Amino acid sequence: MRATINKQTESDADYYDSHGVMREIVEGDVPLALEDGLRREILTGKRKRKLKNFSVKIDPLQLQALKRIATSKGVPYQTLIRQWLVEKIKRELKIV
């Protein structure tokens, strides 16, 4: 976590140049489980949902790391981000 870094003395770029981004990445697969009903809807093409665009500013090195992780998992990076967001939302709301 970067909470201990003083933003006034060290920019994001300087932080990642000196500390590296790869140490902040968790190794291993991201578990993904679908409920049977949801899986059936997706596989049969009956799932109808709308996605909404939004913008997030992110450090270019973090984006590069996300893209590498997604590539290694064989999924588009935006899909990986959505999966991670869903997991975190479920954890926060204690749905899992």
C-alpha positions in Angstrom: 0.0 0.0 0.0 1.3 3.5 -0.8 -0.2 5.1 2.3 3.3 5.7 3.7 4.6 7.5 0.7 4.6 11.3 0.9 2.9 12.5 -2.4 4.6 15.9 -2.1 8.1 14.4 -2.3 7.6 11.4 -4.6 5.5 11.3 -7.7 3.8 8.1 -8.9 6.4 7.6 -11.6 9.3 8.1 -9.2 7.6 5.6 -6.8 7.3 2.9 -9.4 10.8 3.6 -10.8 12.3 3.1 -7.3 10.0 0.4 -6.0 8.7 -1.4 -9.1 5.2 -2.3 -9.9 5.7 -6.1 -10.1 6.0 -6.5 -6.3 2.4 -5.2 -5.9 1.0 -7.9 -8.2 -0.3 -11.1 -6.6 0.9 -14.2 -8.4 -1.5 -17.0 -9.1 -4.8 -17.6 -10.8 -7.9 -15.6 -10.1 -10.6 -17.9 -9.0 -13.9 -17.5 -10.9 -17.0 -19.5 -10.1 -20.4 -19.0 -11.7 -23.7 -20.1 -10.3 -25.3 -22.9 -12.4 -28.2 -20.7 -13.5 -25.9 -17.9 -14.6 -23.6 -20.3 -16.4 -26.5 -21.8 -18.2 -27.8 -18.3 -19.3 -24.3 -17.3 -20.6 -23.8 -20.6 -22.4 -27.2 -20.5 -24.1 -27.0 -16.8 -24.9 -30.0 -15.9 -22.9 -28.2 -13.5 -20.5 -29.2 -10.0 -21.4 -27.3 -7.2 -19.6 -26.0 -3.8 -20.5 -22.6 -2.6 -19.7 -21.9 1.1 -18.9 -18.6 2.8 -19.7 -16.8 4.8 -17.1 -13.3 6.3 -16.9 -10.6 5.6 -14.3 -7.2 7.2 -14.3 -4.5 4.6 -13.7 -0.7 4.6 -13.7 0.6 3.5 -17.1 2.8 0.8 -15.4 -0.2 -0.6 -13.6 -2.1 -0.8 -16.8 0.8 -2.5 -18.5 0.9 -5.0 -15.6 -2.9 -5.6 -15.9 -2.6 -6.3 -19.6 0.3 -8.8 -19.0 -1.7 -10.6 -16.3 -4.8 -10.7 -18.5 -2.7 -12.0 -21.4 -1.2 -14.7 -19.3 -4.8 -15.8 -18.2 -6.1 -15.6 -21.8 -8.7 -12.9 -21.2 -9.1 -9.3 -22.3 -7.7 -6.9 -19.6 -11.0 -5.1 -19.3 -12.8 -8.4 -18.6 -10.1 -9.2 -15.9 -10.7 -5.8 -14.3 -14.5 -6.4 -14.3 -13.9 -9.9 -12.7 -11.7 -8.4 -10.0 -14.3 -5.6 -9.3 -17.1 -8.1 -9.0 -15.0 -10.2 -6.5 -14.2 -7.2 -4.4 -17.8 -6.0 -4.4 -19.1 -9.4 -3.3 -16.5 -9.5 -0.5 -17.3 -6.0 0.7 -21.0 -6.8 0.7 -20.4 -10.2 2.2 -22.2 -11.9 -0.7 -19.5 -14.6 -1.1 
